[in-house]
Amino acid sequence: MKEFDNEIKSHVKANMSKIKDENFTSKVVTRHLLTRKKKVKKVYFNFEALIFWIIAVLIGIALLIMKLINETVFFEIQVKHCLILISLTLTALIYKWVEKMYSV
């Protein structure tokens, strides 16, 4: 068996040749880096805070509409209070939206 192994080794050594290109390794590495798949960055977007602020804005708008129609009997709320509530909730909604967009 050793004789057969030595014969195979001698044939392999005889058929081996050195690659004449000195930049062969760098070419292989750069080609590999170009062909490999790039990692895809997936963004997890949490809508819970945005939904909360959208609902708060809608509640403020509903209170304003109810006040303008004079449906708010047990609320002693004025139009300016509704506008302040809407402006504050809209500001918070815009802040949360911008925070989510630029935190990625």
Contact map, one row per residue, 1 for C-alpha under 8 A:
11111000000000000000000000000000000000000000000000000000000000000000000000000000000000000000000000000000
11111100000000000000000000000000000000000000000000000000000000000000000000000000000000000000000000000000
11111110000000000000000000000000000000000000000000000000000000000000000000000000000000000000000000000000
11111111000000000000000000000000000000000000000000000000000000000000000000000000000000000000000000000000
11111111100000000000000000000000000000000000000000000000000000000000000000000000000000000000000000000000
01111111110000000000000000000000000000000000000000000000000000000000000000000000000000000000000000000000
00111111111000000000000000000000000000000000000000000000000000000000000000000000000000000000000000000000
00011111111100000000000000000000000000000000000000000000000000000000000000000000000000000000000000000000
00001111111110000000000000000000000000000000000000000000000000000000000000000000000000000000000000000000
00000111111111000000000000000000000000000000000000000000000000000000000000000000000000000000000000000000
00000011111111100000000000000000000000000000000000000000000000000000000000000000000000000000000000000000
00000001111111110000000000000000000000000000000000000000000000000000000000000000000000000000000000000000
00000000111111110000000000000000000000000000000000000000000000000000000000000000000000000000000000000000
00000000011111110000000000000000000000000000000000000000000000000000000000000000000000000000000000000000
00000000001111111000000000000000000000000000000000000000000000000000000000000000000000000000000000000000
00000000000111111100000000000000000000000000000000000000000000000000000000000000000000000000000000000000
00000000000000111110000000000000000000000000000000000000000000000000000000000000000000000000000000000000
00000000000000011111000000000000000000000000000000000000000000000000000000000000000000000000000000000000
00000000000000001111110100000000000000000000000000000000000000000000000000000000000000000000000000000000
00000000000000000111110000000000000000000000000000000000000000000000000000000000000000000000000000000000
00000000000000000011111100000000000000000000000000000000000000000000000000000000000000000000000000000000
00000000000000000011111110000000000000000000000000000000000000000000000000000000000000000000000000000000
00000000000000000000111111100000000000000000000000000000000000000000000000000000000000000000000000000000
00000000000000000010111111110000000000000000000000000000000000000000000000000000000000000000000000000000
00000000000000000000011111111000000000000000000000000000000000000000000000000000000000000000000000000000
00000000000000000000001111111100000000000000000000000000000000000000000000000000000000000000000000000000
00000000000000000000001111111110000000000000000000000000000000000000000000000000000000000000000000000000
00000000000000000000000111111111000000000000000000000000000000000000000000000000000000000000000000000000
00000000000000000000000011111111100000000000000000000000000000000000000000000000000000000000000000000000
00000000000000000000000001111111110000000000000000000000000000000000000000000000000000000000000000000000
00000000000000000000000000111111111000000000000000000000000000000000000000000000000000000000000000000000
00000000000000000000000000011111111100000000000000000000000000000000000000000000000000000000000000000000
00000000000000000000000000001111111100000000000000000000000000000000000000000000000000000000000000000000
00000000000000000000000000000111111100000000000000000000000000000000000000000000000000000000000000000000
00000000000000000000000000000011111110000000000000000000000000000000000000000000000000000000000000000000
00000000000000000000000000000001111111000000000000000000000000000000000000000000000000000000000000000000
00000000000000000000000000000000001111100000000000000000000000000000000000000000000000000000000000000000
00000000000000000000000000000000000111110000000000000000000000000000000000000000000000000000000000000000
00000000000000000000000000000000000011111000000000000000000000000000000000000000000000000000000000000000
00000000000000000000000000000000000001111100000000000000000000000000000000000000000000000000000000000000
00000000000000000000000000000000000000111110000000000000000000000000000000000000000000000000000000000000
00000000000000000000000000000000000000011111000000000000000000000000000000000000000000000000000000000000
00000000000000000000000000000000000000001111100000000000000000000000000000000000000000000000000000000001
00000000000000000000000000000000000000000111110000000000000000000000000000000000000000000000000000000000
00000000000000000000000000000000000000000011111000000000000000000000000000000000000000000000000000010000
00000000000000000000000000000000000000000001111110000000000000000000000000000000000000000000000000000000
00000000000000000000000000000000000000000000111111100000000000000000000000000000000000000000000000000000
00000000000000000000000000000000000000000000011111110000000000000000000000000000000000000000000000000000
00000000000000000000000000000000000000000000011111111000000000000000000000000000000000000000000100000000
00000000000000000000000000000000000000000000001111111100000000000000000000000000000000000000100110000000
00000000000000000000000000000000000000000000001111111110000000000000000000000000000000000000000000000000
00000000000000000000000000000000000000000000000111111111000000000000000000000000000000000000000000000000
00000000000000000000000000000000000000000000000011111111100000000000000000000000000000001101100000000000
00000000000000000000000000000000000000000000000001111111110000000000000000000000000000000000100000000000
00000000000000000000000000000000000000000000000000111111111000000000000000000000000000000000000000000000
00000000000000000000000000000000000000000000000000011111111100000000000000000000000000001000000000000000
00000000000000000000000000000000000000000000000000001111111110000000000000000000000011001100000000000000
00000000000000000000000000000000000000000000000000000111111111000000000000000000000000000000000000000000
00000000000000000000000000000000000000000000000000000011111111100000000000000000000000000000000000000000
00000000000000000000000000000000000000000000000000000001111111110000000000000000011011000000000000000000
00000000000000000000000000000000000000000000000000000000111111111000000000000000010001000000000000000000
00000000000000000000000000000000000000000000000000000000011111111100000000000000000000000000000000000000
00000000000000000000000000000000000000000000000000000000001111111110000100000000010000000000000000000000
00000000000000000000000000000000000000000000000000000000000111111111000000000010011000000000000000000000
00000000000000000000000000000000000000000000000000000000000011111111100000000000000000000000000000000000
00000000000000000000000000000000000000000000000000000000000001111111111100000000000000000000000000000000
00000000000000000000000000000000000000000000000000000000000000111111111100001110000000000000000000000000
00000000000000000000000000000000000000000000000000000000000000011111111000000010000000000000000000000000
00000000000000000000000000000000000000000000000000000000000000001111111000000000000000000000000000000000
00000000000000000000000000000000000000000000000000000000000000000111111110000000000000000000000000000000
00000000000000000000000000000000000000000000000000000000000000000111111110000000000000000000000000000000
00000000000000000000000000000000000000000000000000000000000000100110011111111000000000000000000000000000
00000000000000000000000000000000000000000000000000000000000000000000011111110000000000000000000000000000
00000000000000000000000000000000000000000000000000000000000000000000000111110000000000000000000000000000
00000000000000000000000000000000000000000000000000000000000000000000000111111000000000000000000000000000
00000000000000000000000000000000000000000000000000000000000000000000000111111100000000000000000000000000
00000000000000000000000000000000000000000000000000000000000000000010000100111110110000000000000000000000
00000000000000000000000000000000000000000000000000000000000000000010000000011111110000000000000000000000
00000000000000000000000000000000000000000000000000000000000000010011000000001111111000000000000000000000
00000000000000000000000000000000000000000000000000000000000000000000000000000111111100000000000000000000
00000000000000000000000000000000000000000000000000000000000000000000000000001111111110000000000000000000
00000000000000000000000000000000000000000000000000000000000110110000000000001111111111000000000000000000
00000000000000000000000000000000000000000000000000000000000100010000000000000011111111100000000000000000
00000000000000000000000000000000000000000000000000000000000000000000000000000001111111110000000000000000
00000000000000000000000000000000000000000000000000000000100100000000000000000000111111111000000000000000
00000000000000000000000000000000000000000000000000000000100110000000000000000000011111111100000000000000
00000000000000000000000000000000000000000000000000000000000000000000000000000000001111111110000000000000
00000000000000000000000000000000000000000000000000000000000000000000000000000000000111111111000000000000
00000000000000000000000000000000000000000000000000001001100000000000000000000000000011111111100000000000
00000000000000000000000000000000000000000000000000001000100000000000000000000000000001111111110000000000
00000000000000000000000000000000000000000000000000000000000000000000000000000000000000111111111000000000
00000000000000000000000000000000000000000000000000001000000000000000000000000000000000011111111100000000
00000000000000000000000000000000000000000000000001001100000000000000000000000000000000001111111110000000
00000000000000000000000000000000000000000000000000000000000000000000000000000000000000000111111111000000
00000000000000000000000000000000000000000000000000000000000000000000000000000000000000000011111111100000
00000000000000000000000000000000000000000000000011000000000000000000000000000000000000000001111111110000
00000000000000000000000000000000000000000000000001000000000000000000000000000000000000000000111111111000
00000000000000000000000000000000000000000000000000000000000000000000000000000000000000000000011111111100
00000000000000000000000000000000000000000000000000000000000000000000000000000000000000000000001111111110
00000000000000000000000000000000000000000000100000000000000000000000000000000000000000000000000111111111
00000000000000000000000000000000000000000000000000000000000000000000000000000000000000000000000011111111
00000000000000000000000000000000000000000000000000000000000000000000000000000000000000000000000001111111
00000000000000000000000000000000000000000000000000000000000000000000000000000000000000000000000000111111
00000000000000000000000000000000000000000010000000000000000000000000000000000000000000000000000000011111
